[in-house]
């Protein structure tokens, strides 16, 4: 990667990607050293899907009281899951 990076201009998209991965190399290769580390975050995504889908709706709860009520309901639903 470093060899190819030297051939690219600094603003090239591939150069940006190479710089990104080289700066985080220890994190990217951690799963090779520790078998408990998952290679992807697929297991976490279903848990976060509800938050991402409801974010826009929860932004407009109507009032502070409505926001507290939505917070309580969301906590109850997540706990029940």
PyMOL Python script that loads the backbone (N, CA, C, O; Angstrom):
from pymol import cmd

cmd.read_pdbstr("""\
ATOM      1  N   UNK A   1       0.815  -1.186   0.000  1.00  0.00           N
ATOM      2  CA  UNK A   1       0.000   0.000   0.000  1.00  0.00           C
ATOM      3  C   UNK A   1       0.864   1.257   0.000  1.00  0.00           C
ATOM      4  O   UNK A   1       0.591   2.215  -0.723  1.00  0.00           O
ATOM      5  N   UNK A   2       1.903   1.237   0.818  1.00  0.00           N
ATOM      6  CA  UNK A   2       2.774   2.416   0.882  1.00  0.00           C
ATOM      7  C   UNK A   2       3.461   2.672  -0.457  1.00  0.00           C
ATOM      8  O   UNK A   2       3.665   3.820  -0.850  1.00  0.00           O
ATOM      9  N   UNK A   3       3.811   1.608  -1.140  1.00  0.00           N
ATOM     10  CA  UNK A   3       4.453   1.743  -2.445  1.00  0.00           C
ATOM     11  C   UNK A   3       3.495   2.376  -3.454  1.00  0.00           C
ATOM     12  O   UNK A   3       3.879   3.269  -4.209  1.00  0.00           O
ATOM     13  N   UNK A   4       2.255   1.912  -3.460  1.00  0.00           N
ATOM     14  CA  UNK A   4       1.252   2.472  -4.365  1.00  0.00           C
ATOM     15  C   UNK A   4       0.871   3.894  -3.966  1.00  0.00           C
ATOM     16  O   UNK A   4       0.605   4.736  -4.823  1.00  0.00           O
ATOM     17  N   UNK A   5       0.847   4.156  -2.661  1.00  0.00           N
ATOM     18  CA  UNK A   5       0.505   5.480  -2.154  1.00  0.00           C
ATOM     19  C   UNK A   5       1.503   6.526  -2.643  1.00  0.00           C
ATOM     20  O   UNK A   5       1.127   7.658  -2.947  1.00  0.00           O
ATOM     21  N   UNK A   6       2.767   6.142  -2.716  1.00  0.00           N
ATOM     22  CA  UNK A   6       3.805   7.072  -3.185  1.00  0.00           C
ATOM     23  C   UNK A   6       3.596   7.468  -4.644  1.00  0.00           C
ATOM     24  O   UNK A   6       4.059   8.529  -5.062  1.00  0.00           O
ATOM     25  N   UNK A   7       2.920   6.651  -5.410  1.00  0.00           N
ATOM     26  CA  UNK A   7       2.693   6.930  -6.831  1.00  0.00           C
ATOM     27  C   UNK A   7       1.455   7.804  -7.074  1.00  0.00           C
ATOM     28  O   UNK A   7       1.283   8.342  -8.168  1.00  0.00           O
ATOM     29  N   UNK A   8       0.607   7.944  -6.072  1.00  0.00           N
ATOM     30  CA  UNK A   8      -0.656   8.671  -6.228  1.00  0.00           C
ATOM     31  C   UNK A   8      -0.541  10.105  -5.725  1.00  0.00           C
ATOM     32  O   UNK A   8       0.283  10.409  -4.863  1.00  0.00           O
ATOM     33  N   UNK A   9      -1.378  10.982  -6.277  1.00  0.00           N
ATOM     34  CA  UNK A   9      -1.435  12.344  -5.749  1.00  0.00           C
ATOM     35  C   UNK A   9      -2.148  12.316  -4.399  1.00  0.00           C
ATOM     36  O   UNK A   9      -2.943  11.417  -4.124  1.00  0.00           O
ATOM     37  N   UNK A  10      -1.859  13.297  -3.572  1.00  0.00           N
ATOM     38  CA  UNK A  10      -2.390  13.299  -2.218  1.00  0.00           C
ATOM     39  C   UNK A  10      -3.915  13.394  -2.172  1.00  0.00           C
ATOM     40  O   UNK A  10      -4.537  12.868  -1.249  1.00  0.00           O
ATOM     41  N   UNK A  11      -4.516  14.051  -3.143  1.00  0.00           N
ATOM     42  CA  UNK A  11      -5.964  14.223  -3.147  1.00  0.00           C
ATOM     43  C   UNK A  11      -6.738  13.100  -3.813  1.00  0.00           C
ATOM     44  O   UNK A  11      -7.968  13.131  -3.840  1.00  0.00           O
ATOM     45  N   UNK A  12      -6.047  12.118  -4.344  1.00  0.00           N
ATOM     46  CA  UNK A  12      -6.705  10.998  -5.028  1.00  0.00           C
ATOM     47  C   UNK A  12      -7.532  10.194  -4.029  1.00  0.00           C
ATOM     48  O   UNK A  12      -7.121  10.000  -2.885  1.00  0.00           O
ATOM     49  N   UNK A  13      -8.701   9.729  -4.470  1.00  0.00           N
ATOM     50  CA  UNK A  13      -9.579   8.979  -3.570  1.00  0.00           C
ATOM     51  C   UNK A  13      -8.913   7.720  -3.033  1.00  0.00           C
ATOM     52  O   UNK A  13      -9.085   7.376  -1.864  1.00  0.00           O
ATOM     53  N   UNK A  14      -8.157   7.034  -3.877  1.00  0.00           N
ATOM     54  CA  UNK A  14      -7.475   5.826  -3.421  1.00  0.00           C
ATOM     55  C   UNK A  14      -6.391   6.161  -2.397  1.00  0.00           C
ATOM     56  O   UNK A  14      -6.163   5.392  -1.463  1.00  0.00           O
ATOM     57  N   UNK A  15      -5.729   7.291  -2.565  1.00  0.00           N
ATOM     58  CA  UNK A  15      -4.721   7.724  -1.594  1.00  0.00           C
ATOM     59  C   UNK A  15      -5.381   8.014  -0.245  1.00  0.00           C
ATOM     60  O   UNK A  15      -4.820   7.697   0.805  1.00  0.00           O
ATOM     61  N   UNK A  16      -6.556   8.607  -0.275  1.00  0.00           N
ATOM     62  CA  UNK A  16      -7.293   8.866   0.971  1.00  0.00           C
ATOM     63  C   UNK A  16      -7.658   7.556   1.668  1.00  0.00           C
ATOM     64  O   UNK A  16      -7.555   7.443   2.889  1.00  0.00           O
ATOM     65  N   UNK A  17      -8.082   6.576   0.884  1.00  0.00           N
ATOM     66  CA  UNK A  17      -8.436   5.271   1.460  1.00  0.00           C
ATOM     67  C   UNK A  17      -7.205   4.586   2.047  1.00  0.00           C
ATOM     68  O   UNK A  17      -7.269   4.015   3.136  1.00  0.00           O
ATOM     69  N   UNK A  18      -6.090   4.642   1.329  1.00  0.00           N
ATOM     70  CA  UNK A  18      -4.846   4.045   1.845  1.00  0.00           C
ATOM     71  C   UNK A  18      -4.416   4.723   3.142  1.00  0.00           C
ATOM     72  O   UNK A  18      -4.042   4.049   4.102  1.00  0.00           O
ATOM     73  N   UNK A  19      -4.469   6.051   3.174  1.00  0.00           N
ATOM     74  CA  UNK A  19      -4.089   6.775   4.391  1.00  0.00           C
ATOM     75  C   UNK A  19      -5.000   6.408   5.552  1.00  0.00           C
ATOM     76  O   UNK A  19      -4.541   6.259   6.684  1.00  0.00           O
ATOM     77  N   UNK A  20      -6.287   6.264   5.270  1.00  0.00           N
ATOM     78  CA  UNK A  20      -7.249   5.893   6.304  1.00  0.00           C
ATOM     79  C   UNK A  20      -6.882   4.553   6.934  1.00  0.00           C
ATOM     80  O   UNK A  20      -6.823   4.431   8.158  1.00  0.00           O
ATOM     81  N   UNK A  21      -6.636   3.549   6.094  1.00  0.00           N
ATOM     82  CA  UNK A  21      -6.358   2.216   6.621  1.00  0.00           C
ATOM     83  C   UNK A  21      -4.981   2.142   7.275  1.00  0.00           C
ATOM     84  O   UNK A  21      -4.809   1.423   8.260  1.00  0.00           O
ATOM     85  N   UNK A  22      -4.006   2.864   6.752  1.00  0.00           N
ATOM     86  CA  UNK A  22      -2.668   2.836   7.343  1.00  0.00           C
ATOM     87  C   UNK A  22      -2.652   3.486   8.721  1.00  0.00           C
ATOM     88  O   UNK A  22      -1.932   3.032   9.610  1.00  0.00           O
ATOM     89  N   UNK A  23      -3.437   4.545   8.908  1.00  0.00           N
ATOM     90  CA  UNK A  23      -3.511   5.192  10.223  1.00  0.00           C
ATOM     91  C   UNK A  23      -4.183   4.292  11.254  1.00  0.00           C
ATOM     92  O   UNK A  23      -3.912   4.406  12.449  1.00  0.00           O
ATOM     93  N   UNK A  24      -5.052   3.405  10.800  1.00  0.00           N
ATOM     94  CA  UNK A  24      -5.811   2.540  11.710  1.00  0.00           C
ATOM     95  C   UNK A  24      -5.406   1.071  11.579  1.00  0.00           C
ATOM     96  O   UNK A  24      -6.203   0.180  11.870  1.00  0.00           O
ATOM     97  N   UNK A  25      -4.188   0.819  11.148  1.00  0.00           N
ATOM     98  CA  UNK A  25      -3.733  -0.531  10.856  1.00  0.00           C
ATOM     99  C   UNK A  25      -3.865  -1.467  12.057  1.00  0.00           C
ATOM    100  O   UNK A  25      -4.301  -2.608  11.906  1.00  0.00           O
ATOM    101  N   UNK A  26      -3.494  -1.000  13.235  1.00  0.00           N
ATOM    102  CA  UNK A  26      -3.581  -1.849  14.436  1.00  0.00           C
ATOM    103  C   UNK A  26      -5.028  -2.277  14.694  1.00  0.00           C
ATOM    104  O   UNK A  26      -5.279  -3.423  15.067  1.00  0.00           O
ATOM    105  N   UNK A  27      -5.968  -1.370  14.498  1.00  0.00           N
ATOM    106  CA  UNK A  27      -7.382  -1.704  14.707  1.00  0.00           C
ATOM    107  C   UNK A  27      -7.896  -2.659  13.633  1.00  0.00           C
ATOM    108  O   UNK A  27      -8.669  -3.572  13.925  1.00  0.00           O
ATOM    109  N   UNK A  28      -7.466  -2.445  12.394  1.00  0.00           N
ATOM    110  CA  UNK A  28      -7.922  -3.305  11.301  1.00  0.00           C
ATOM    111  C   UNK A  28      -7.392  -4.727  11.423  1.00  0.00           C
ATOM    112  O   UNK A  28      -8.056  -5.665  10.983  1.00  0.00           O
ATOM    113  N   UNK A  29      -6.227  -4.907  12.002  1.00  0.00           N
ATOM    114  CA  UNK A  29      -5.625  -6.237  12.089  1.00  0.00           C
ATOM    115  C   UNK A  29      -5.804  -6.893  13.458  1.00  0.00           C
ATOM    116  O   UNK A  29      -5.280  -7.983  13.692  1.00  0.00           O
ATOM    117  N   UNK A  30      -6.524  -6.253  14.348  1.00  0.00           N
ATOM    118  CA  UNK A  30      -6.718  -6.798  15.695  1.00  0.00           C
ATOM    119  C   UNK A  30      -7.371  -8.179  15.668  1.00  0.00           C
ATOM    120  O   UNK A  30      -7.037  -9.032  16.490  1.00  0.00           O
ATOM    121  N   UNK A  31      -8.293  -8.411  14.739  1.00  0.00           N
ATOM    122  CA  UNK A  31      -8.981  -9.699  14.687  1.00  0.00           C
ATOM    123  C   UNK A  31      -8.021 -10.844  14.353  1.00  0.00           C
ATOM    124  O   UNK A  31      -8.325 -12.001  14.642  1.00  0.00           O
ATOM    125  N   UNK A  32      -6.882 -10.544  13.757  1.00  0.00           N
ATOM    126  CA  UNK A  32      -5.890 -11.583  13.454  1.00  0.00           C
ATOM    127  C   UNK A  32      -5.175 -12.050  14.713  1.00  0.00           C
ATOM    128  O   UNK A  32      -4.759 -13.205  14.801  1.00  0.00           O
ATOM    129  N   UNK A  33      -5.033 -11.160  15.683  1.00  0.00           N
ATOM    130  CA  UNK A  33      -4.327 -11.483  16.927  1.00  0.00           C
ATOM    131  C   UNK A  33      -5.252 -12.050  17.999  1.00  0.00           C
ATOM    132  O   UNK A  33      -4.840 -12.891  18.798  1.00  0.00           O
ATOM    133  N   UNK A  34      -6.490 -11.594  18.016  1.00  0.00           N
ATOM    134  CA  UNK A  34      -7.431 -12.002  19.058  1.00  0.00           C
ATOM    135  C   UNK A  34      -8.669 -12.613  18.396  1.00  0.00           C
ATOM    136  O   UNK A  34      -9.431 -11.912  17.731  1.00  0.00           O
ATOM    137  N   UNK A  35      -8.859 -13.895  18.577  1.00  0.00           N
ATOM    138  CA  UNK A  35      -9.960 -14.609  17.943  1.00  0.00           C
ATOM    139  C   UNK A  35     -11.332 -14.199  18.430  1.00  0.00           C
ATOM    140  O   UNK A  35     -12.331 -14.529  17.791  1.00  0.00           O
ATOM    141  N   UNK A  36     -11.411 -13.486  19.546  1.00  0.00           N
ATOM    142  CA  UNK A  36     -12.707 -13.044  20.067  1.00  0.00           C
ATOM    143  C   UNK A  36     -13.247 -11.831  19.331  1.00  0.00           C
ATOM    144  O   UNK A  36     -14.436 -11.526  19.416  1.00  0.00           O
ATOM    145  N   UNK A  37     -12.378 -11.140  18.609  1.00  0.00           N
ATOM    146  CA  UNK A  37     -12.785  -9.932  17.900  1.00  0.00           C
ATOM    147  C   UNK A  37     -13.459 -10.322  16.588  1.00  0.00           C
ATOM    148  O   UNK A  37     -12.910 -11.088  15.796  1.00  0.00           O
ATOM    149  N   UNK A  38     -14.649  -9.786  16.376  1.00  0.00           N
ATOM    150  CA  UNK A  38     -15.405 -10.092  15.168  1.00  0.00           C
ATOM    151  C   UNK A  38     -14.879  -9.263  14.002  1.00  0.00           C
ATOM    152  O   UNK A  38     -14.520  -8.097  14.166  1.00  0.00           O
ATOM    153  N   UNK A  39     -14.839  -9.876  12.830  1.00  0.00           N
ATOM    154  CA  UNK A  39     -14.334  -9.196  11.640  1.00  0.00           C
ATOM    155  C   UNK A  39     -15.284  -8.104  11.152  1.00  0.00           C
ATOM    156  O   UNK A  39     -14.838  -7.135  10.537  1.00  0.00           O
ATOM    157  N   UNK A  40     -16.569  -8.240  11.412  1.00  0.00           N
ATOM    158  CA  UNK A  40     -17.538  -7.244  10.960  1.00  0.00           C
ATOM    159  C   UNK A  40     -18.426  -6.816  12.126  1.00  0.00           C
ATOM    160  O   UNK A  40     -18.359  -7.385  13.215  1.00  0.00           O
ATOM    161  N   UNK A  41     -19.248  -5.815  11.883  1.00  0.00           N
ATOM    162  CA  UNK A  41     -20.177  -5.359  12.917  1.00  0.00           C
ATOM    163  C   UNK A  41     -21.612  -5.791  12.612  1.00  0.00           C
ATOM    164  O   UNK A  41     -22.561  -5.169  13.090  1.00  0.00           O
ATOM    165  N   UNK A  42     -21.773  -6.843  11.828  1.00  0.00           N
ATOM    166  CA  UNK A  42     -23.106  -7.307  11.432  1.00  0.00           C
ATOM    167  C   UNK A  42     -23.974  -7.693  12.621  1.00  0.00           C
ATOM    168  O   UNK A  42     -25.195  -7.549  12.566  1.00  0.00           O
ATOM    169  N   UNK A  43     -23.364  -8.179  13.687  1.00  0.00           N
ATOM    170  CA  UNK A  43     -24.148  -8.572  14.858  1.00  0.00           C
ATOM    171  C   UNK A  43     -24.746  -7.358  15.568  1.00  0.00           C
ATOM    172  O   UNK A  43     -25.817  -7.461  16.166  1.00  0.00           O
ATOM    173  N   UNK A  44     -24.078  -6.228  15.511  1.00  0.00           N
ATOM    174  CA  UNK A  44     -24.557  -5.025  16.208  1.00  0.00           C
ATOM    175  C   UNK A  44     -25.581  -4.244  15.393  1.00  0.00           C
ATOM    176  O   UNK A  44     -26.398  -3.524  15.968  1.00  0.00           O
ATOM    177  N   UNK A  45     -25.557  -4.365  14.098  1.00  0.00           N
ATOM    178  CA  UNK A  45     -26.423  -3.539  13.262  1.00  0.00           C
ATOM    179  C   UNK A  45     -27.919  -3.724  13.512  1.00  0.00           C
ATOM    180  O   UNK A  45     -28.633  -2.722  13.555  1.00  0.00           O
ATOM    181  N   UNK A  46     -28.440  -4.952  13.679  1.00  0.00           N
ATOM    182  CA  UNK A  46     -29.883  -5.060  13.954  1.00  0.00           C
ATOM    183  C   UNK A  46     -30.292  -4.348  15.240  1.00  0.00           C
ATOM    184  O   UNK A  46     -31.403  -3.827  15.331  1.00  0.00           O
ATOM    185  N   UNK A  47     -29.410  -4.323  16.228  1.00  0.00           N
ATOM    186  CA  UNK A  47     -29.721  -3.633  17.471  1.00  0.00           C
ATOM    187  C   UNK A  47     -29.798  -2.124  17.308  1.00  0.00           C
ATOM    188  O   UNK A  47     -30.530  -1.457  18.039  1.00  0.00           O
ATOM    189  N   UNK A  48     -29.061  -1.592  16.374  1.00  0.00           N
ATOM    190  CA  UNK A  48     -29.047  -0.145  16.157  1.00  0.00           C
ATOM    191  C   UNK A  48     -30.040   0.309  15.092  1.00  0.00           C
ATOM    192  O   UNK A  48     -30.270   1.508  14.937  1.00  0.00           O
ATOM    193  N   UNK A  49     -30.625  -0.620  14.366  1.00  0.00           N
ATOM    194  CA  UNK A  49     -31.531  -0.271  13.273  1.00  0.00           C
ATOM    195  C   UNK A  49     -32.730   0.538  13.763  1.00  0.00           C
ATOM    196  O   UNK A  49     -33.113   1.517  13.122  1.00  0.00           O
ATOM    197  N   UNK A  50     -33.317   0.153  14.870  1.00  0.00           N
ATOM    198  CA  UNK A  50     -34.478   0.869  15.391  1.00  0.00           C
ATOM    199  C   UNK A  50     -34.160   2.304  15.751  1.00  0.00           C
ATOM    200  O   UNK A  50     -34.983   3.196  15.546  1.00  0.00           O
ATOM    201  N   UNK A  51     -32.980   2.531  16.282  1.00  0.00           N
ATOM    202  CA  UNK A  51     -32.573   3.894  16.631  1.00  0.00           C
ATOM    203  C   UNK A  51     -32.427   4.727  15.365  1.00  0.00           C
ATOM    204  O   UNK A  51     -32.893   5.865  15.307  1.00  0.00           O
ATOM    205  N   UNK A  52     -31.785   4.164  14.359  1.00  0.00           N
ATOM    206  CA  UNK A  52     -31.571   4.910  13.116  1.00  0.00           C
ATOM    207  C   UNK A  52     -32.883   5.204  12.408  1.00  0.00           C
ATOM    208  O   UNK A  52     -33.058   6.297  11.868  1.00  0.00           O
ATOM    209  N   UNK A  53     -33.796   4.264  12.398  1.00  0.00           N
ATOM    210  CA  UNK A  53     -35.068   4.463  11.705  1.00  0.00           C
ATOM    211  C   UNK A  53     -35.972   5.448  12.429  1.00  0.00           C
ATOM    212  O   UNK A  53     -36.712   6.198  11.792  1.00  0.00           O
ATOM    213  N   UNK A  54     -35.917   5.451  13.749  1.00  0.00           N
ATOM    214  CA  UNK A  54     -36.808   6.320  14.517  1.00  0.00           C
ATOM    215  C   UNK A  54     -36.242   7.685  14.832  1.00  0.00           C
ATOM    216  O   UNK A  54     -36.951   8.540  15.362  1.00  0.00           O
ATOM    217  N   UNK A  55     -34.986   7.905  14.518  1.00  0.00           N
ATOM    218  CA  UNK A  55     -34.321   9.157  14.887  1.00  0.00           C
ATOM    219  C   UNK A  55     -35.078  10.389  14.398  1.00  0.00           C
ATOM    220  O   UNK A  55     -35.251  11.352  15.146  1.00  0.00           O
ATOM    221  N   UNK A  56     -35.522  10.361  13.161  1.00  0.00           N
ATOM    222  CA  UNK A  56     -36.219  11.516  12.608  1.00  0.00           C
ATOM    223  C   UNK A  56     -37.564  11.732  13.302  1.00  0.00           C
ATOM    224  O   UNK A  56     -37.970  12.871  13.533  1.00  0.00           O
ATOM    225  N   UNK A  57     -38.244  10.654  13.629  1.00  0.00           N
ATOM    226  CA  UNK A  57     -39.537  10.767  14.303  1.00  0.00           C
ATOM    227  C   UNK A  57     -39.371  11.286  15.728  1.00  0.00           C
ATOM    228  O   UNK A  57     -40.188  12.079  16.196  1.00  0.00           O
ATOM    229  N   UNK A  58     -38.336  10.851  16.411  1.00  0.00           N
ATOM    230  CA  UNK A  58     -38.140  11.242  17.804  1.00  0.00           C
ATOM    231  C   UNK A  58     -37.660  12.676  17.934  1.00  0.00           C
ATOM    232  O   UNK A  58     -37.716  13.256  19.018  1.00  0.00           O
ATOM    233  N   UNK A  59     -37.194  13.242  16.849  1.00  0.00           N
ATOM    234  CA  UNK A  59     -36.722  14.611  16.883  1.00  0.00           C
ATOM    235  C   UNK A  59     -37.879  15.565  17.182  1.00  0.00           C
ATOM    236  O   UNK A  59     -37.685  16.612  17.799  1.00  0.00           O
ATOM    237  N   UNK A  60     -39.077  15.198  16.744  1.00  0.00           N
ATOM    238  CA  UNK A  60     -40.233  16.064  16.910  1.00  0.00           C
ATOM    239  C   UNK A  60     -41.260  15.404  17.817  1.00  0.00           C
ATOM    240  O   UNK A  60     -42.310  14.963  17.350  1.00  0.00           O
ATOM    241  N   UNK A  61     -40.967  15.334  19.091  1.00  0.00           N
ATOM    242  CA  UNK A  61     -41.880  14.711  20.056  1.00  0.00           C
ATOM    243  C   UNK A  61     -42.983  15.663  20.476  1.00  0.00           C
ATOM    244  O   UNK A  61     -43.933  15.242  21.136  1.00  0.00           O
ATOM    245  N   UNK A  62     -42.885  16.926  20.116  1.00  0.00           N
ATOM    246  CA  UNK A  62     -43.936  17.886  20.435  1.00  0.00           C
ATOM    247  C   UNK A  62     -43.607  18.766  21.625  1.00  0.00           C
ATOM    248  O   UNK A  62     -43.888  19.964  21.612  1.00  0.00           O
ATOM    249  N   UNK A  63     -43.011  18.175  22.658  1.00  0.00           N
ATOM    250  CA  UNK A  63     -42.685  18.942  23.861  1.00  0.00           C
ATOM    251  C   UNK A  63     -41.665  18.147  24.675  1.00  0.00           C
ATOM    252  O   UNK A  63     -41.319  17.014  24.341  1.00  0.00           O
ATOM    253  N   UNK A  64     -41.200  18.771  25.745  1.00  0.00           N
ATOM    254  CA  UNK A  64     -40.274  18.051  26.630  1.00  0.00           C
ATOM    255  C   UNK A  64     -40.962  16.850  27.270  1.00  0.00           C
ATOM    256  O   UNK A  64     -40.366  15.783  27.418  1.00  0.00           O
ATOM    257  N   UNK A  65     -42.220  17.039  27.643  1.00  0.00           N
ATOM    258  CA  UNK A  65     -42.987  15.939  28.242  1.00  0.00           C
ATOM    259  C   UNK A  65     -43.141  14.794  27.244  1.00  0.00           C
ATOM    260  O   UNK A  65     -43.013  13.627  27.612  1.00  0.00           O
ATOM    261  N   UNK A  66     -43.418  15.128  25.976  1.00  0.00           N
ATOM    262  CA  UNK A  66     -43.526  14.108  24.936  1.00  0.00           C
ATOM    263  C   UNK A  66     -42.201  13.395  24.717  1.00  0.00           C
ATOM    264  O   UNK A  66     -42.175  12.189  24.468  1.00  0.00           O
ATOM    265  N   UNK A  67     -41.109  14.130  24.807  1.00  0.00           N
ATOM    266  CA  UNK A  67     -39.788  13.524  24.674  1.00  0.00           C
ATOM    267  C   UNK A  67     -39.499  12.551  25.801  1.00  0.00           C
ATOM    268  O   UNK A  67     -38.952  11.472  25.569  1.00  0.00           O
ATOM    269  N   UNK A  68     -39.866  12.929  27.031  1.00  0.00           N
ATOM    270  CA  UNK A  68     -39.654  12.016  28.169  1.00  0.00           C
ATOM    271  C   UNK A  68     -40.525  10.770  28.028  1.00  0.00           C
ATOM    272  O   UNK A  68     -40.095   9.666  28.361  1.00  0.00           O
ATOM    273  N   UNK A  69     -41.745  10.949  27.535  1.00  0.00           N
ATOM    274  CA  UNK A  69     -42.647   9.813  27.332  1.00  0.00           C
ATOM    275  C   UNK A  69     -42.096   8.881  26.245  1.00  0.00           C
ATOM    276  O   UNK A  69     -42.119   7.660  26.399  1.00  0.00           O
ATOM    277  N   UNK A  70     -41.605   9.462  25.154  1.00  0.00           N
ATOM    278  CA  UNK A  70     -41.013   8.646  24.083  1.00  0.00           C
ATOM    279  C   UNK A  70     -39.786   7.908  24.588  1.00  0.00           C
ATOM    280  O   UNK A  70     -39.561   6.753  24.230  1.00  0.00           O
ATOM    281  N   UNK A  71     -38.997   8.569  25.416  1.00  0.00           N
ATOM    282  CA  UNK A  71     -37.814   7.932  25.999  1.00  0.00           C
ATOM    283  C   UNK A  71     -38.218   6.735  26.866  1.00  0.00           C
ATOM    284  O   UNK A  71     -37.598   5.673  26.792  1.00  0.00           O
ATOM    285  N   UNK A  72     -39.234   6.906  27.668  1.00  0.00           N
ATOM    286  CA  UNK A  72     -39.701   5.803  28.521  1.00  0.00           C
ATOM    287  C   UNK A  72     -40.224   4.646  27.694  1.00  0.00           C
ATOM    288  O   UNK A  72     -39.931   3.485  27.982  1.00  0.00           O
ATOM    289  N   UNK A  73     -41.000   4.960  26.666  1.00  0.00           N
ATOM    290  CA  UNK A  73     -41.554   3.907  25.815  1.00  0.00           C
ATOM    291  C   UNK A  73     -40.447   3.163  25.064  1.00  0.00           C
ATOM    292  O   UNK A  73     -40.478   1.938  24.953  1.00  0.00           O
ATOM    293  N   UNK A  74     -39.483   3.902  24.558  1.00  0.00           N
ATOM    294  CA  UNK A  74     -38.389   3.256  23.828  1.00  0.00           C
ATOM    295  C   UNK A  74     -37.587   2.343  24.761  1.00  0.00           C
ATOM    296  O   UNK A  74     -37.217   1.232  24.382  1.00  0.00           O
ATOM    297  N   UNK A  75     -37.321   2.820  25.988  1.00  0.00           N
ATOM    298  CA  UNK A  75     -36.599   1.974  26.945  1.00  0.00           C
ATOM    299  C   UNK A  75     -37.379   0.712  27.261  1.00  0.00           C
ATOM    300  O   UNK A  75     -36.789  -0.364  27.363  1.00  0.00           O
ATOM    301  N   UNK A  76     -38.683   0.819  27.416  1.00  0.00           N
ATOM    302  CA  UNK A  76     -39.526  -0.340  27.697  1.00  0.00           C
ATOM    303  C   UNK A  76     -39.478  -1.323  26.520  1.00  0.00           C
ATOM    304  O   UNK A  76     -39.332  -2.529  26.723  1.00  0.00           O
ATOM    305  N   UNK A  77     -39.599  -0.815  25.308  1.00  0.00           N
ATOM    306  CA  UNK A  77     -39.603  -1.695  24.132  1.00  0.00           C
ATOM    307  C   UNK A  77     -38.272  -2.407  23.977  1.00  0.00           C
ATOM    308  O   UNK A  77     -38.239  -3.605  23.694  1.00  0.00           O
ATOM    309  N   UNK A  78     -37.166  -1.680  24.161  1.00  0.00           N
ATOM    310  CA  UNK A  78     -35.839  -2.296  24.018  1.00  0.00           C
ATOM    311  C   UNK A  78     -35.619  -3.335  25.109  1.00  0.00           C
ATOM    312  O   UNK A  78     -35.039  -4.389  24.849  1.00  0.00           O
ATOM    313  N   UNK A  79     -36.072  -3.054  26.315  1.00  0.00           N
ATOM    314  CA  UNK A  79     -35.922  -4.004  27.415  1.00  0.00           C
ATOM    315  C   UNK A  79     -36.730  -5.267  27.127  1.00  0.00           C
ATOM    316  O   UNK A  79     -36.275  -6.376  27.407  1.00  0.00           O
ATOM    317  N   UNK A  80     -37.919  -5.100  26.571  1.00  0.00           N
ATOM    318  CA  UNK A  80     -38.767  -6.263  26.254  1.00  0.00           C
ATOM    319  C   UNK A  80     -38.164  -7.126  25.139  1.00  0.00           C
ATOM    320  O   UNK A  80     -38.349  -8.343  25.117  1.00  0.00           O
ATOM    321  N   UNK A  81     -37.442  -6.483  24.218  1.00  0.00           N
ATOM    322  CA  UNK A  81     -36.821  -7.257  23.140  1.00  0.00           C
ATOM    323  C   UNK A  81     -35.796  -8.196  23.725  1.00  0.00           C
ATOM    324  O   UNK A  81     -35.153  -8.944  22.988  1.00  0.00           O
TER     325      UNK A  81
END
""", "prot")
cmd.dss("prot")
cmd.show_as("cartoon", "prot")
cmd.util.cbc("prot")
cmd.orient("prot")
